């Protein structure tokens, strides 16, 4: 999660520098409520020390209003289509959320210039 957030904030910073997006927090949607609680919690057990260190970056970004972490139900998590093996119905639902079409609909038609 931390690496994805680092990449997202870097891309957002570049887009802000180019004046392509407003200076708003990067929305980060997570479907794991315990992970959100851990991000929001500074204290914890010794066992979670490594996790706290890795999530310190996220806490810093949130404190400086560069990132906004929000919960999203698993059924609406668009990223799952790219990160998890899904059953057919879940895959089709996630693909629809991404507004993706089937590969065959992306091929050029024979009647189009450059078509097969």
DRENLUM-515646 format. One record per residue (C-alpha): residue number from 0; residue in one letter; x negated, y negated, z. Coordinates in nm, 3 decimals, decimal comma. Example, Ala and Ser with C-alpha at 12.3 -4.5 7.8 and 13.67 -1.06 7.14 Angstrom:
BEGIN
badren->0; kolza->A; px->-1,230; py->0,450; pz->0,780
badren->1; kolza->S; px->-1,367; py->0,106; pz->0,714
//
This chain:
BEGIN
badren->0; kolza->X; px->0,000; py->0,000; pz->0,000
badren->1; kolza->X; px->-0,281; py->-0,240; pz->0,090
badren->2; kolza->X; px->-0,459; py->-0,200; pz->-0,244
badren->3; kolza->X; px->-0,141; py->-0,264; pz->-0,443
badren->4; kolza->X; px->-0,074; py->-0,574; pz->-0,237
badren->5; kolza->X; px->-0,430; py->-0,702; pz->-0,292
badren->6; kolza->X; px->-0,383; py->-0,662; pz->-0,666
badren->7; kolza->X; px->-0,039; py->-0,827; pz->-0,664
badren->8; kolza->X; px->-0,163; py->-1,128; pz->-0,465
badren->9; kolza->X; px->-0,464; py->-1,167; pz->-0,695
badren->10; kolza->X; px->-0,242; py->-1,162; pz->-1,004
badren->11; kolza->X; px->0,000; py->-1,408; pz->-0,843
badren->12; kolza->X; px->-0,290; py->-1,640; pz->-0,752
badren->13; kolza->X; px->-0,411; py->-1,636; pz->-1,114
badren->14; kolza->X; px->-0,060; py->-1,706; pz->-1,244
badren->15; kolza->X; px->-0,023; py->-1,995; pz->-0,995
badren->16; kolza->X; px->-0,361; py->-2,136; pz->-1,107
badren->17; kolza->X; px->-0,234; py->-2,131; pz->-1,466
badren->18; kolza->X; px->0,089; py->-2,303; pz->-1,349
badren->19; kolza->X; px->0,296; py->-2,009; pz->-1,477
badren->20; kolza->X; px->0,472; py->-1,933; pz->-1,149
badren->21; kolza->X; px->0,576; py->-2,135; pz->-0,846
badren->22; kolza->X; px->0,377; py->-2,128; pz->-0,525
badren->23; kolza->X; px->0,605; py->-1,880; pz->-0,348
badren->24; kolza->X; px->0,531; py->-1,567; pz->-0,145
badren->25; kolza->X; px->0,485; py->-1,247; pz->-0,345
badren->26; kolza->X; px->0,785; py->-1,021; pz->-0,273
badren->27; kolza->X; px->0,675; py->-0,674; pz->-0,163
badren->28; kolza->X; px->0,953; py->-0,416; pz->-0,132
badren->29; kolza->X; px->0,890; py->-0,111; pz->0,087
badren->30; kolza->X; px->1,126; py->0,183; pz->0,139
badren->31; kolza->X; px->0,942; py->0,312; pz->0,447
badren->32; kolza->X; px->1,082; py->0,143; pz->0,759
badren->33; kolza->X; px->0,814; py->0,279; pz->0,997
badren->34; kolza->X; px->0,547; py->0,130; pz->0,768
badren->35; kolza->X; px->0,719; py->-0,209; pz->0,786
badren->36; kolza->X; px->0,740; py->-0,183; pz->1,165
badren->37; kolza->X; px->0,371; py->-0,097; pz->1,180
badren->38; kolza->X; px->0,284; py->-0,395; pz->0,959
badren->39; kolza->X; px->0,486; py->-0,625; pz->1,184
badren->40; kolza->X; px->0,336; py->-0,479; pz->1,503
badren->41; kolza->X; px->-0,010; py->-0,591; pz->1,609
badren->42; kolza->X; px->-0,042; py->-0,357; pz->1,906
badren->43; kolza->X; px->-0,043; py->0,019; pz->1,889
badren->44; kolza->X; px->-0,205; py->0,336; pz->2,005
badren->45; kolza->X; px->-0,569; py->0,428; pz->1,952
badren->46; kolza->X; px->-0,455; py->0,677; pz->1,690
badren->47; kolza->X; px->-0,318; py->0,391; pz->1,479
badren->48; kolza->X; px->-0,636; py->0,181; pz->1,503
badren->49; kolza->X; px->-0,750; py->0,271; pz->1,150
badren->50; kolza->X; px->-0,405; py->0,199; pz->1,014
badren->51; kolza->X; px->-0,398; py->-0,139; pz->1,194
badren->52; kolza->X; px->-0,733; py->-0,230; pz->1,038
badren->53; kolza->X; px->-0,609; py->-0,142; pz->0,688
badren->54; kolza->X; px->-0,284; py->-0,335; pz->0,740
badren->55; kolza->X; px->-0,453; py->-0,640; pz->0,891
badren->56; kolza->X; px->-0,481; py->-0,778; pz->0,537
badren->57; kolza->X; px->-0,103; py->-0,753; pz->0,493
badren->58; kolza->X; px->-0,042; py->-0,921; pz->0,829
badren->59; kolza->X; px->-0,280; py->-1,204; pz->0,733
badren->60; kolza->X; px->-0,109; py->-1,254; pz->0,397
badren->61; kolza->X; px->0,233; py->-1,260; pz->0,566
badren->62; kolza->X; px->0,114; py->-1,507; pz->0,831
badren->63; kolza->X; px->-0,013; py->-1,739; pz->0,557
badren->64; kolza->X; px->0,318; py->-1,705; pz->0,365
badren->65; kolza->X; px->0,153; py->-1,552; pz->0,058
badren->66; kolza->X; px->0,346; py->-1,223; pz->0,093
badren->67; kolza->X; px->0,699; py->-1,139; pz->0,201
badren->68; kolza->X; px->0,752; py->-0,773; pz->0,297
badren->69; kolza->X; px->1,113; py->-0,653; pz->0,279
badren->70; kolza->X; px->1,288; py->-0,319; pz->0,316
badren->71; kolza->X; px->1,456; py->-0,167; pz->0,013
badren->72; kolza->X; px->1,659; py->0,156; pz->0,013
badren->73; kolza->X; px->1,476; py->0,449; pz->-0,144
badren->74; kolza->X; px->1,748; py->0,482; pz->-0,410
badren->75; kolza->X; px->1,663; py->0,130; pz->-0,534
badren->76; kolza->X; px->1,282; py->0,157; pz->-0,516
badren->77; kolza->X; px->1,165; py->0,100; pz->-0,873
badren->78; kolza->X; px->0,805; py->0,202; pz->-0,801
badren->79; kolza->X; px->0,904; py->0,563; pz->-0,725
badren->80; kolza->X; px->0,927; py->0,643; pz->-1,095
badren->81; kolza->X; px->0,553; py->0,573; pz->-1,122
badren->82; kolza->X; px->0,435; py->0,721; pz->-0,792
badren->83; kolza->X; px->0,643; py->1,031; pz->-0,708
badren->84; kolza->X; px->0,765; py->1,344; pz->-0,880
badren->85; kolza->X; px->1,140; py->1,291; pz->-0,907
badren->86; kolza->X; px->1,428; py->1,523; pz->-0,987
badren->87; kolza->X; px->1,588; py->1,451; pz->-1,325
badren->88; kolza->X; px->1,880; py->1,244; pz->-1,190
badren->89; kolza->X; px->1,652; py->1,040; pz->-0,961
badren->90; kolza->X; px->1,410; py->0,986; pz->-1,250
badren->91; kolza->X; px->1,685; py->0,867; pz->-1,485
badren->92; kolza->X; px->1,820; py->0,632; pz->-1,216
badren->93; kolza->X; px->1,472; py->0,488; pz->-1,147
badren->94; kolza->X; px->1,406; py->0,453; pz->-1,518
badren->95; kolza->X; px->1,732; py->0,264; pz->-1,555
badren->96; kolza->X; px->1,628; py->0,029; pz->-1,271
badren->97; kolza->X; px->1,313; py->-0,050; pz->-1,467
badren->98; kolza->X; px->1,525; py->-0,111; pz->-1,781
badren->99; kolza->X; px->1,317; py->0,151; pz->-1,961
badren->100; kolza->X; px->1,454; py->0,347; pz->-2,253
badren->101; kolza->X; px->1,373; py->0,690; pz->-2,382
badren->102; kolza->X; px->1,045; py->0,718; pz->-2,580
badren->103; kolza->X; px->1,231; py->0,800; pz->-2,903
badren->104; kolza->X; px->1,415; py->0,466; pz->-2,892
badren->105; kolza->X; px->1,082; py->0,283; pz->-2,887
badren->106; kolza->X; px->0,962; py->0,427; pz->-3,219
badren->107; kolza->X; px->0,992; py->0,201; pz->-3,525
badren->108; kolza->X; px->1,263; py->0,295; pz->-3,773
badren->109; kolza->X; px->1,164; py->0,407; pz->-4,123
badren->110; kolza->X; px->1,349; py->0,107; pz->-4,266
badren->111; kolza->X; px->1,147; py->-0,142; pz->-4,058
badren->112; kolza->X; px->0,824; py->-0,287; pz->-4,198
badren->113; kolza->X; px->0,541; py->-0,074; pz->-4,066
badren->114; kolza->X; px->0,782; py->0,212; pz->-3,989
badren->115; kolza->X; px->0,709; py->0,576; pz->-4,055
//
